[in-house]
Amino acid sequence: MRHAATLLIVAAVLFTAAFACNMSTANLSSLKTGKDPDAKNETSKYAAGDTIYAVAEVSNNPGKVKVKMYIQVENMAGVKPGTVIDNSVVNLDINGDAVAKYKYETVSDTAGGTFNIVAEMYNENGEKKDSKAQTVTVAPGSSSSPDED
């Protein structure tokens, strides 16, 4: 009987260890950018006036998470690197495994530059658990002259 109890305890410990190794935590498995809402045709180059779409895939998510997406300046004339673009921040509630979709319309007279599309994932306690970034380039636009008729 004592041998069986020891064997049962060893089996329980091994089962628990194996189960724990197979449990993955929620994560952002990918971040893609494109010119279509699903980012099926991936690109990182945009013209002034283009819409930037980004899709972040949340995987191994047993519950609820928040995905925060935004655009951060990497290299833009007159703007400090790391600056978050005004009105670019979006917070999305995600249940289970799903995709977080992002859309940002550039303006036709943008100065252009290099930017990071950032996706950050937070658990229900507000703790940051994962993040991904994708670099994109936006070509400068044309600004209208004040003396045009």
Secondary structure by P-SEA (a helix, b strand, c coil): caaaaaaaaaaaaaaaaaaaaacccccccccccccccccccccccccccbbbbbbbbbccccbbbbbbbbbbbcccccccccccccccbbbbbbccbbbbbbbbbbcccccbbbbbbbbbbbccccccccbbbbbbbbcbbbbbbcccc
